[in-house]
Amino acid sequence: MVYAIPLIISLLQILIPVEYCDTFILIVLDQDTRTLYVLDPTPIDPIYENNPNARYVKQLLCIAEYLAKAMAKVCPGSRWNEDINLWRQIFLSNVPIQSR
């Protein structure tokens, strides 16, 4: 289950924190470069070494579906209505985190 509250930091980027396997990952949608970043603080599992997006398929499909529906209501003529599954995807694992 994806629990996400998107944070819009500018008109060209959306940050989406997602709870995944008892941790949080951060998904960044950058409209300017049409790039989807997945920042995961956990090390990559060797199973997913050759195909890193396989680990996040359910989350990305859910976000792509609901983002398109929400943006169609909010801004019908926006470029955010594109299919983000077709964007370039960059997966960064083992991202250092600071606990406060």
C-alpha positions, 0 to 999 in steps of 0.5 A: 500500500502506498501512503504518500502526501505529495509536496510541491516544491516548485512548479517543476518538481514534486516530492513524494515520500512513500512508506516502503518495507518499514522505511520511507523512500523519496520519489522526485518528479522533475518535469523540466528534465522529465526524470523520475528519481527514486531515493532509497536509504536501504542498500540494493538487494542483489536480486534487483541489481540488474533491474532496479525498477522491479523493486518499485513497480507497484509504487510507481504504477500507483503514483502514475495512475493517481497523479494523472487523475489528480492533475487532470482535475486540477490542471487539465492542460498541464504537462503533468498529465503525461505518463510518468512511466515513460520518463527517464528513471534514476534509482539511487540506493543506499542514500545517506540519511541524517536522523534528527 
